[in-house]
C-alpha cells in the first residue's frame, strides 16, 4: 500500500514517532500504527486530520495516483 510508505516517510522526515502524530490528532498510537501498517483505513475525519497535520493534501496520502 502506497499510503503506508507515504505516511512513514512524512512522519520520519519530521523526526516524529507514531505516538507524536497520534496524540496530535487525538487517536491512539496503536490505531495510528495500524493505519501506517495498512491494517486499518481511517475514516474521512481522521484522514483529513492526518493530512492537515502533515500539511499535505489527503488525496496525496490516501489515494493512489491513477496516472502511474
C-alpha positions as CSV (number, residue, x, y, z in Angstrom):
1,X,0.0,0.0,0.0
2,X,1.4,3.3,-1.1
3,X,-0.2,5.3,1.7
4,X,1.8,3.2,4.2
5,X,5.1,4.4,2.7
6,X,3.8,8.0,2.3
7,X,2.8,8.2,6.0
8,X,6.1,6.7,7.2
9,X,8.1,9.0,5.0
10,X,6.2,12.1,6.1
11,X,6.5,11.2,9.8
12,X,10.1,10.2,9.8
13,X,11.1,13.2,7.7
14,X,9.8,15.3,10.6
15,X,11.6,13.2,13.1
16,X,8.4,12.1,14.8
17,X,7.3,8.9,16.4
18,X,3.9,7.3,15.8
19,X,2.9,8.5,19.3
20,X,3.6,12.1,18.4
21,X,1.3,12.0,15.4
22,X,-1.4,10.0,17.2
23,X,-1.5,12.4,20.2
24,X,-1.7,15.4,17.9
25,X,-4.7,14.2,16.0
26,X,-6.4,12.6,19.1
27,X,-6.3,8.9,18.2
28,X,-4.5,6.0,19.9
29,X,-0.9,5.2,19.0
30,X,-2.0,1.6,18.1
31,X,-4.7,2.8,15.8
32,X,-2.3,5.2,14.0
33,X,0.2,2.3,13.8
34,X,-2.4,0.1,12.1
35,X,-3.1,2.9,9.6
36,X,0.6,3.0,8.8
37,X,0.8,-0.8,8.5
38,X,-2.2,-0.8,6.1
39,X,-4.2,-2.9,8.6
40,X,-6.8,-0.1,9.0
41,X,-8.2,2.6,6.7
42,X,-9.1,5.8,8.6
43,X,-12.5,7.3,8.3
44,X,-12.7,10.6,6.4
45,X,-12.4,12.8,9.5
46,X,-9.2,11.0,10.7
47,X,-7.8,11.0,7.2
48,X,-8.4,14.8,7.0
49,X,-6.8,15.3,10.4
50,X,-3.7,13.3,9.3
51,X,-3.4,15.3,6.1
52,X,-3.8,18.6,7.9
53,X,-1.2,17.5,10.5
54,X,1.3,16.8,7.7
55,X,0.2,19.8,5.6
56,X,-0.4,17.5,2.7
57,X,-3.5,17.0,0.5
58,X,-5.5,14.0,1.7
59,X,-5.6,12.7,-1.9
60,X,-1.8,12.6,-2.0
61,X,-1.6,10.4,1.1
62,X,-4.6,8.1,0.8
63,X,-5.4,7.8,-2.9
64,X,-3.2,6.2,-5.4
65,X,-2.2,8.3,-8.4
66,X,-4.2,6.8,-11.3
67,X,-1.8,8.2,-13.9
68,X,1.0,5.9,-12.7
